[in-house]
Amino acid sequence: MKEFRAAWIASVANINWPSKPGLSTADQQKEAIALLDFLKNNNFNAVVFQVRPQADALYKSDLEPWSYFLTGTQGKAPDPYYDPLQFWIEAAHDRGLELHVWLNPYRAHHSSGKVISDQSIVKKRPDLVVKLKDGQYWMDPSKKGTQDHASAVVRDIVKRYDIDGVHFDDYFYPYDSYNGGADFPDTDSWTAYQKSGGKLSRGDWRRESVNTFIERVYKEVKAEKKYVKFGLSPFGIWRPGFPASIEGMDQYSTLYADARLWLNKGWIDYFTPQLYWKINDIRQSFPVLLGWWASENTMNRHLWPGMNVGLGGDDKNVDEIVNQIMVSRGMLPNSMGAVHWSIAGLTKHDKLIKGILEGPYKQAALIPPSPWLDNQAPAAPQVNAELQADQVKISWDHTDVKDVFRWVIYYQYGDKWKYTILNRNDRFLMKNVKEGSLKLNKISVSAVDRVGNEGLRRDIAIKL
């Protein structure tokens, strides 16, 4: 089975990790391992981890300071020292999970980020930043300096870290509520644009700034490491009336995010509209919106909807999320997947995760391949089977093991096939000679690469 199964882990305001600023290194790592173990044990295969909450870093960076949400002081490194992103990458990969770094490209300072330090971009580059009425600071998306800085941050991460994806969420121009309902304060930039001979309307000028940046980041990620996926998670409604029954906020004219264009152009590898509404919500129906976005996916990129698992753990909400997963599978059978907001909604509600694990996530899944990035599958591995008492030791290796991200071990008892997915470090699996009255009669092993391509299987008949 192939299906993208991920959860967001937010660091801004310490929503998910770390649980509070200033935890010891040991406690931070303990919390991280608990979250990753939770995902692995519940048959998830990816994590979307926020590493840049407010133009600061949860990793070693020469471009931006250490995050306040990590140590309690912006610019202060963890003590004892470690690199949290590197730790998360290694721990995720050891568990067979992809790790996608989640960045906020324009937020300069969050209201929960306490004192603005001298290392903050608010003070280092005041020419790029504006203050909003709710206490946040925002980088002006129209300014070339903003785009250059944010793209440099992305390139730096892609170049130095063994990540699997780069992820932006719905924050482009800020929501109206961040500025007390007033317009974004970019009059100086807008006036300069007009004086330079610019002919676009103010709204089109803002959208063009974001569009240019999105296209740039996509191309730069691919130039650095083609296999690294670029994903976007915009607000779930493009515009009211698209399709006809839909009502709600207009991100096109409020956030100046032309998300439909990005999908139409294929400037992303996966698209995760935040469809945080219920199936039977007439004004914002989950399947109606998903169907509309699918009709706009003209470049056949992955469409993996964002689902809100924070509604609670009662029977009604368990059924809602399970049904959303199943509806998505039926509507998008060629590239199934979902991203769950947020991991706290899963860890806090035992009944919800139990319903998901015993239902749609009962079997482990591979991540769907991305043929536009690479369609060359790895060769079949070398496989050996050795009888040891009442078990068979299945072992394998590969001539080009660096290209392998996961292994799939298929085994047949009687005439029924089952499978186990293991991570790249595993080299053997023990299976019982019998499962009930049925004998193990055949095994098969395949290699899966970083892009999700599964190679040919190597078969071995078991002679007992």
Backbone torsions as a table, in degrees:
resi	resn	phi	psi	omega
1	MET	NA	141.5	179.1
2	LYS	-122.9	121.3	-177.9
3	GLU	-163.6	129.1	176.3
4	PHE	-78.5	124.0	-178.6
5	ARG	-130.7	104.8	-174.0
6	ALA	-133.3	163.3	172.4
7	ALA	-134.7	144.3	173.5
8	TRP	-78.4	137.7	171.6
9	ILE	-122.9	109.0	-173.6
10	ALA	-95.1	138.5	175.4
11	SER	-103.4	-23.6	-179.0
12	VAL	-60.8	133.8	-177.7
13	ALA	57.8	19.1	179.6
14	ASN	53.8	41.7	-178.5
15	ILE	-61.7	-46.3	-177.4
16	ASN	-122.2	-45.7	-177.2
17	TRP	-154.2	141.8	-17.6
18	PRO	-65.8	164.2	-173.6
19	SER	-66.3	-22.4	173.3
20	LYS	-158.8	159.4	178.8
21	PRO	-67.8	148.2	170.9
22	GLY	83.1	10.6	174.2
23	LEU	-61.4	153.9	175.5
24	SER	-64.6	158.6	176.2
25	THR	-55.3	-44.3	-179.0
26	ALA	-61.4	-41.7	-179.5
27	ASP	-70.3	-38.3	175.9
28	GLN	-59.9	-46.3	-178.6
29	GLN	-67.1	-36.8	177.9
30	LYS	-62.8	-44.2	177.9
31	GLU	-63.7	-41.4	179.9
32	ALA	-62.0	-46.2	-179.8
33	ILE	-61.9	-39.7	179.5
34	ALA	-61.7	-41.3	179.7
35	LEU	-68.4	-42.8	-179.9
36	LEU	-68.7	-39.3	175.4
37	ASP	-61.6	-39.7	178.3
38	PHE	-58.9	-46.1	-179.8
39	LEU	-64.4	-46.2	179.6
40	LYS	-60.7	-46.6	-175.8
41	ASN	-67.3	-18.6	179.9
42	ASN	-108.3	21.7	171.6
43	ASN	64.7	30.4	166.2
44	PHE	-80.8	162.1	179.2
45	ASN	-133.3	10.0	179.0
46	ALA	-157.8	157.5	176.3
47	VAL	-136.4	137.5	176.7
48	VAL	-108.6	105.1	-166.6
49	PHE	-110.6	122.2	-176.6
50	GLN	-77.9	116.4	-176.3
51	VAL	-112.8	-7.3	-178.6
52	ARG	-140.3	80.3	-174.7
53	PRO	-77.9	-32.1	-177.0
54	GLN	-152.8	62.0	-177.5
55	ALA	52.6	36.3	172.8
56	ASP	-137.6	-179.7	-164.6
57	ALA	-134.2	139.1	169.1
58	LEU	-99.9	39.4	179.7
59	TYR	-162.2	165.3	179.5
60	LYS	-71.0	119.7	-176.4
61	SER	-138.2	139.6	172.1
62	ASP	-91.4	-4.6	-176.4
63	LEU	-100.3	-28.9	-175.9
64	GLU	-143.8	155.6	-175.5
65	PRO	-77.2	161.8	171.3
66	TRP	-57.5	145.9	-174.1
67	SER	-76.0	140.4	171.4
68	TYR	-58.2	-38.3	-175.6
69	PHE	-68.9	-12.5	177.3
70	LEU	-89.1	-55.1	-171.4
71	THR	-111.0	-9.2	-177.2
72	GLY	89.0	-6.6	176.3
73	THR	-139.7	117.8	179.8
74	GLN	-63.4	130.8	-178.5
75	GLY	96.4	-10.1	-179.4
76	LYS	-92.0	127.8	179.8
77	ALA	-78.6	157.2	174.7
78	PRO	-60.1	145.9	179.7
79	ASP	-139.3	116.8	-1.1
80	PRO	-59.9	148.5	-172.2
81	TYR	-69.1	138.8	164.4
82	TYR	-158.0	164.2	177.6
83	ASP	-101.1	106.4	-175.9
84	PRO	-56.9	-42.0	-178.8
85	LEU	-63.3	-44.2	178.2
86	GLN	-61.0	-40.3	178.0
87	PHE	-61.5	-46.5	-179.8
88	TRP	-63.3	-41.7	-179.8
89	ILE	-60.8	-50.7	-177.4
90	GLU	-64.0	-42.1	-179.6
91	ALA	-67.8	-37.8	177.8
92	ALA	-65.9	-48.3	-178.7
93	HIS	-64.1	-35.7	176.5
94	ASP	-61.9	-22.2	179.9
95	ARG	-103.3	10.2	179.0
96	GLY	73.3	23.5	-179.3
97	LEU	-105.3	135.3	167.3
98	GLU	-70.6	149.0	174.3
99	LEU	-120.9	119.6	177.4
100	HIS	-107.8	126.2	178.6
101	VAL	-83.2	131.4	-177.2
102	TRP	-107.6	123.8	-178.3
103	LEU	-125.1	145.7	169.2
104	ASN	-100.2	110.6	-170.8
105	PRO	-70.0	-27.6	-170.1
106	TYR	-116.6	-17.9	-178.3
107	ARG	-68.6	126.6	-178.1
108	ALA	-100.1	-31.9	178.7
109	HIS	-159.5	128.1	178.7
110	HIS	-92.4	147.5	-176.8
111	SER	-63.3	-20.6	177.0
112	SER	-89.3	2.3	-176.6
113	GLY	-85.0	9.9	175.5
114	LYS	61.4	-142.0	-172.6
115	VAL	-68.5	139.2	175.1
116	ILE	-78.1	116.7	-175.3
117	SER	-81.9	166.6	177.2
118	ASP	-66.4	-19.3	179.8
119	GLN	-87.5	-8.4	-179.5
120	SER	-66.5	146.8	176.8
121	ILE	-63.9	-21.2	176.4
122	VAL	-58.8	-38.2	-179.5
123	LYS	-95.2	-30.8	-177.1
124	LYS	-78.9	-32.5	179.6
125	ARG	-133.7	63.5	-179.3
126	PRO	-61.2	-19.9	178.2
127	ASP	-68.2	-16.7	-178.0
128	LEU	-101.2	-9.1	-165.1
129	VAL	-117.6	143.6	172.8
130	VAL	-124.1	153.4	179.1
131	LYS	-97.4	135.3	176.9
132	LEU	-101.0	162.8	-172.1
133	LYS	-73.3	-16.8	-179.6
134	ASP	-90.6	8.1	178.8
135	GLY	97.0	-4.8	176.9
136	GLN	-87.2	160.1	173.2
137	TYR	-120.5	144.2	-174.0
138	TRP	-132.0	137.8	173.4
139	MET	-76.3	140.8	-178.9
140	ASP	-75.7	111.3	-175.6
141	PRO	-62.8	-20.7	-176.6
142	SER	-78.0	-16.2	-173.4
143	LYS	-83.9	135.9	-179.7
144	LYS	-60.5	-35.6	178.9
145	GLY	-62.5	-37.3	176.0
146	THR	-62.4	-49.3	-177.9
147	GLN	-64.7	-41.1	179.7
148	ASP	-63.6	-43.5	-177.9
149	HIS	-67.0	-48.3	-177.8
150	ALA	-64.1	-39.6	179.4
151	SER	-69.1	-33.6	176.7
152	ALA	-64.8	-37.8	177.4
153	VAL	-62.8	-44.4	179.5
154	VAL	-63.4	-48.4	-179.1
155	ARG	-59.3	-39.8	-179.6
156	ASP	-60.8	-44.9	179.4
157	ILE	-65.4	-47.0	-177.8
158	VAL	-61.0	-39.5	-177.8
159	LYS	-69.5	-40.8	-169.7
160	ARG	-95.6	-18.5	-173.4
161	TYR	-120.2	148.6	-177.4
162	ASP	-86.4	60.8	-177.3
163	ILE	-88.0	166.8	179.5
164	ASP	-108.6	-17.6	-178.8
165	GLY	-162.9	158.6	172.7
166	VAL	-118.2	136.6	-170.2
167	HIS	-136.1	127.6	170.0
168	PHE	-110.5	147.4	177.4
169	ASP	-102.0	-144.6	-169.3
170	ASP	-93.5	3.8	-175.3
171	TYR	-92.1	100.7	174.7
172	PHE	-112.2	-106.0	161.7
173	TYR	-68.0	146.8	-171.4
174	PRO	-73.1	158.9	173.0
175	TYR	-61.2	149.1	-177.7
176	ASP	-54.9	-36.6	-175.7
177	SER	-63.0	-23.8	-179.9
178	TYR	-68.0	-23.3	-178.4
179	ASN	-120.2	32.7	176.2
180	GLY	60.9	26.9	-178.9
181	GLY	83.8	-6.5	-179.6
182	ALA	-81.4	160.8	179.8
183	ASP	-67.6	154.9	178.5
184	PHE	-60.8	131.7	-172.6
185	PRO	-81.7	72.5	-179.4
186	ASP	-120.4	31.5	-175.9
187	THR	-59.4	-38.9	-179.8
188	ASP	-61.8	-44.7	179.7
189	SER	-66.0	-41.1	-179.5
190	TRP	-65.1	-41.9	178.7
191	THR	-64.0	-41.7	178.5
192	ALA	-63.3	-39.0	178.1
193	TYR	-62.6	-45.0	-180.0
194	GLN	-63.5	-41.7	-179.6
195	LYS	-66.2	-25.7	179.3
196	SER	-80.2	-1.4	179.3
197	GLY	100.6	8.4	-179.4
198	GLY	-63.1	138.6	-174.1
199	LYS	-111.3	-8.4	-177.5
200	LEU	-71.3	154.5	170.3
201	SER	-67.2	165.6	-177.8
202	ARG	-62.2	-41.2	178.5
203	GLY	-64.7	-45.6	179.7
204	ASP	-65.0	-36.5	177.6
205	TRP	-62.4	-43.8	177.6
206	ARG	-64.0	-46.5	179.8
207	ARG	-62.3	-39.0	179.5
208	GLU	-62.8	-36.2	177.6
209	SER	-62.0	-44.4	179.4
210	VAL	-69.4	-43.1	-180.0
211	ASN	-58.5	-45.5	-179.9
212	THR	-60.0	-41.0	-179.7
213	PHE	-67.1	-44.7	-179.4
214	ILE	-61.1	-47.0	179.1
215	GLU	-61.6	-41.5	-180.0
216	ARG	-61.4	-48.3	-178.6
217	VAL	-61.7	-43.6	-180.0
218	TYR	-58.2	-47.8	-178.1
219	LYS	-66.3	-38.0	-178.8
220	GLU	-71.0	-37.0	175.4
221	VAL	-61.4	-44.8	-178.0
222	LYS	-67.0	-34.9	179.1
223	ALA	-67.0	-32.0	-178.9
224	GLU	-81.6	-53.0	179.5
225	LYS	-147.2	104.1	-173.0
226	LYS	-60.6	-32.8	-174.8
227	TYR	-75.0	-15.5	179.6
228	VAL	-72.3	121.0	-177.9
229	LYS	-78.8	142.8	174.1
230	PHE	-110.1	120.3	-177.7
231	GLY	-121.7	147.4	177.7
232	LEU	-126.5	140.8	179.9
233	SER	-127.1	79.0	-177.6
234	PRO	-79.3	170.1	169.9
235	PHE	-52.1	145.1	-168.5
236	GLY	-71.5	-17.5	-179.7
237	ILE	-108.9	123.9	176.1
238	TRP	-69.4	-59.1	175.4
239	ARG	-147.8	148.1	174.2
240	PRO	-56.9	139.9	-178.6
241	GLY	89.6	2.8	177.0
242	PHE	-123.5	95.8	-4.3
243	PRO	-75.1	-175.4	-164.0
244	ALA	-58.3	-34.5	-174.3
245	SER	-80.8	-7.3	-170.1
246	ILE	-83.9	134.3	174.4
247	GLU	-124.0	159.9	176.7
248	GLY	139.4	-169.0	-176.8
249	MET	-64.8	146.1	179.0
250	ASP	-100.5	96.4	-178.4
251	GLN	-68.0	-26.2	179.9
252	TYR	-59.5	-41.0	-176.7
253	SER	-106.2	-3.8	179.0
254	THR	-106.5	-49.7	178.1
255	LEU	-94.9	-6.7	-177.8
256	TYR	55.7	40.3	-179.6
257	ALA	-111.7	109.2	177.1
258	ASP	-91.2	69.7	-173.4
259	ALA	-62.2	-31.9	177.5
260	ARG	-60.7	-40.1	179.5
261	LEU	-60.9	-44.7	-177.9
262	TRP	-61.2	-39.8	177.9
263	LEU	-69.5	-44.7	178.7
264	ASN	-59.0	-39.2	-176.6
265	LYS	-80.9	-15.8	-177.3
266	GLY	73.7	31.4	178.7
267	TRP	-82.0	14.8	179.9
268	ILE	-139.4	160.5	172.6
269	ASP	-100.8	-29.1	171.5
270	TYR	-143.3	148.1	-173.1
271	PHE	-125.8	124.1	-172.7
272	THR	-126.5	72.7	177.3
273	PRO	-61.1	137.7	-176.8
274	GLN	-79.6	89.9	-177.9
275	LEU	-94.2	73.4	-170.8
276	TYR	-89.5	26.3	-178.7
277	TRP	-117.1	163.8	-175.0
278	LYS	-82.3	163.1	-179.0
279	ILE	-59.4	-41.7	-175.3
280	ASN	-96.5	16.7	175.6
281	ASP	-78.2	106.8	-171.9
282	ILE	-61.3	-42.0	-175.5
283	ARG	-74.8	-30.0	-179.4
284	GLN	-140.0	65.6	-174.9
285	SER	-74.9	129.3	-179.9
286	PHE	-53.5	-55.8	-176.8
287	PRO	-69.7	-31.2	178.7
288	VAL	-65.1	-45.1	177.8
289	LEU	-66.4	-42.4	179.5
290	LEU	-61.3	-41.7	178.4
291	GLY	-62.7	-37.8	178.8
292	TRP	-67.1	-45.8	178.4
293	TRP	-61.1	-38.5	178.8
294	ALA	-61.4	-37.5	179.6
295	SER	-68.2	-21.7	178.6
296	GLU	-91.5	-4.0	-176.2
297	ASN	-84.0	64.0	-172.9
298	THR	-71.1	-18.5	179.4
299	MET	-96.8	5.4	176.9
300	ASN	56.1	45.2	172.4
301	ARG	-82.6	169.1	176.8
302	HIS	-67.1	134.1	174.6
303	LEU	-118.8	99.1	-176.2
304	TRP	-117.5	97.4	-172.9
305	PRO	-63.7	149.8	171.1
306	GLY	-85.1	132.9	-177.5
307	MET	-120.5	140.9	-178.5
308	ASN	-92.4	104.1	178.8
309	VAL	-96.0	12.1	-178.3
310	GLY	-93.3	13.9	-177.4
311	LEU	-81.8	-9.8	179.2
312	GLY	124.8	173.0	-175.1
313	GLY	-113.8	19.3	179.2
314	ASP	-78.1	171.4	-174.3
315	ASP	-57.0	-38.3	-177.3
316	LYS	-63.7	-43.8	-179.2
317	ASN	-75.5	-31.7	173.2
318	VAL	-60.0	-48.4	179.1
319	ASP	-60.9	-38.7	-178.6
320	GLU	-61.6	-49.7	-177.6
321	ILE	-68.2	-42.9	177.3
322	VAL	-59.3	-43.2	-179.9
323	ASN	-67.2	-36.4	177.1
324	GLN	-63.0	-41.8	177.3
325	ILE	-61.6	-45.2	-177.6
326	MET	-68.8	-39.2	176.2
327	VAL	-61.5	-43.2	178.9
328	SER	-61.2	-41.8	178.3
329	ARG	-60.1	-42.7	-179.2
330	GLY	-68.1	-34.9	-177.8
331	MET	-82.0	-28.6	-175.5
332	LEU	-129.0	62.7	-172.9
333	PRO	-68.9	-18.4	-175.8
334	ASN	-88.8	-11.0	177.9
335	SER	-157.4	77.8	-175.1
336	MET	-78.8	150.9	177.0
337	GLY	168.0	165.6	178.0
338	ALA	-160.5	151.6	172.1
339	VAL	-121.4	131.1	-171.3
340	HIS	-105.1	126.0	175.5
341	TRP	-102.0	124.9	-24.6
342	SER	-111.1	-172.9	-178.2
343	ILE	-62.0	-25.7	179.8
344	ALA	-63.7	-34.1	177.7
345	GLY	-65.1	-23.5	178.0
346	LEU	-87.8	-45.1	-175.9
347	THR	-71.2	-27.0	-175.9
348	LYS	-87.2	-12.5	-174.2
349	HIS	-125.1	93.0	-177.0
350	ASP	-58.0	-39.4	-177.4
351	LYS	-65.6	-36.1	-179.8
352	LEU	-66.7	-51.4	-178.1
353	ILE	-67.1	-32.4	176.7
354	LYS	-63.8	-42.5	178.8
355	GLY	-64.3	-37.5	178.5
356	ILE	-70.5	-45.3	-177.0
357	LEU	-67.7	-38.1	-179.8
358	GLU	-82.8	-9.4	179.4
359	GLY	-109.1	-109.0	-172.7
360	PRO	-66.5	-25.3	-178.6
361	TYR	-102.4	24.9	-177.9
362	LYS	-63.6	-37.5	177.3
363	GLN	-101.6	143.1	174.1
364	ALA	-65.4	156.7	-176.6
365	ALA	-137.7	147.2	169.2
366	LEU	-82.9	158.1	174.8
367	ILE	-80.4	134.8	-179.1
368	PRO	-57.7	144.3	179.1
369	PRO	-70.9	160.5	178.0
370	SER	-120.7	84.0	-170.5
371	PRO	-63.4	-23.4	178.0
372	TRP	-71.6	-16.6	176.7
373	LEU	-90.9	-40.4	-178.6
374	ASP	-171.8	130.3	178.3
375	ASN	-120.2	18.0	179.8
376	GLN	-94.9	108.1	-178.3
377	ALA	-78.3	150.8	177.6
378	PRO	-68.5	157.7	177.9
379	ALA	-68.6	164.3	177.4
380	ALA	-67.9	143.5	179.5
381	PRO	-77.8	168.3	168.8
382	GLN	-85.6	135.0	-173.4
383	VAL	-130.9	141.9	177.0
384	ASN	-135.3	145.3	176.5
385	ALA	-126.5	128.7	-177.1
386	GLU	-129.0	125.0	179.3
387	LEU	-76.4	125.4	178.4
388	GLN	-130.9	97.5	-177.7
389	ALA	58.1	-119.3	-177.6
390	ASP	-98.9	21.2	177.6
391	GLN	-132.1	162.7	173.5
392	VAL	-117.9	126.1	175.5
393	LYS	-91.5	115.6	177.6
394	ILE	-98.5	121.8	179.2
395	SER	-127.5	157.5	-175.7
396	TRP	-155.8	162.9	175.3
397	ASP	-154.2	177.9	-174.8
398	HIS	-147.5	146.3	-179.9
399	THR	-72.4	-21.0	-179.0
400	ASP	-134.2	63.7	-170.2
401	VAL	-64.8	-22.8	-179.6
402	LYS	-66.4	-19.5	178.8
403	ASP	-90.8	1.8	-177.4
404	VAL	-99.7	130.8	176.3
405	PHE	-106.4	-34.7	179.2
406	ARG	-146.1	161.0	175.8
407	TRP	-119.2	146.2	172.8
408	VAL	-119.7	123.2	179.2
409	ILE	-110.7	114.4	177.8
410	TYR	-98.9	143.2	178.8
411	TYR	-144.8	143.5	-173.8
412	GLN	-119.1	117.8	170.8
413	TYR	-105.4	121.6	-173.2
414	GLY	63.3	-123.4	178.1
415	ASP	-111.4	13.0	-176.4
416	LYS	-106.6	125.6	178.7
417	TRP	-92.7	140.3	170.2
418	LYS	-131.3	171.9	179.0
419	TYR	-146.8	158.4	173.0
420	THR	-130.9	136.0	176.8
421	ILE	-104.3	126.4	-178.9
422	LEU	-122.0	159.7	-178.0
423	ASN	-83.7	175.3	-168.9
424	ARG	-67.3	-20.8	-179.0
425	ASN	-81.9	-15.7	-177.6
426	ASP	-75.8	144.3	-179.5
427	ARG	-133.4	-1.3	175.8
428	PHE	-155.4	162.3	178.3
429	LEU	-147.3	135.5	177.0
430	MET	-97.9	132.1	176.2
431	LYS	-129.4	144.0	177.8
432	ASN	-68.2	147.2	177.1
433	VAL	-61.8	-35.9	180.0
434	LYS	-127.3	148.2	170.7
435	GLU	-121.8	96.9	-169.5
436	GLY	68.9	-125.6	178.6
437	SER	-93.4	-1.8	-175.1
438	LEU	-94.3	136.3	179.8
439	LYS	-90.9	146.2	171.9
440	LEU	-73.3	117.5	-176.3
441	ASN	-118.8	-12.6	179.2
442	LYS	-157.6	144.3	172.4
443	ILE	-128.8	157.7	-179.4
444	SER	-150.7	137.0	-177.4
445	VAL	-129.1	137.2	175.9
446	SER	-131.0	157.9	176.5
447	ALA	-107.2	144.9	179.3
448	VAL	-123.2	133.0	-177.0
449	ASP	-91.6	-175.7	-175.2
450	ARG	-64.2	-24.7	-176.4
451	VAL	-94.0	-3.3	178.1
452	GLY	98.6	4.4	177.7
453	ASN	-73.8	124.5	176.7
454	GLU	-97.4	126.8	-178.6
455	GLY	-80.7	-178.0	178.1
456	LEU	-64.5	149.5	178.8
457	ARG	-85.9	147.4	170.1
458	ARG	-104.7	119.9	-175.9
459	ASP	-100.3	143.9	172.7
460	ILE	-138.0	128.8	174.0
461	ALA	-82.4	138.3	-179.4
462	ILE	-97.0	121.6	178.8
463	LYS	-106.9	112.6	-176.4
464	LEU	-104.3	NA	NA
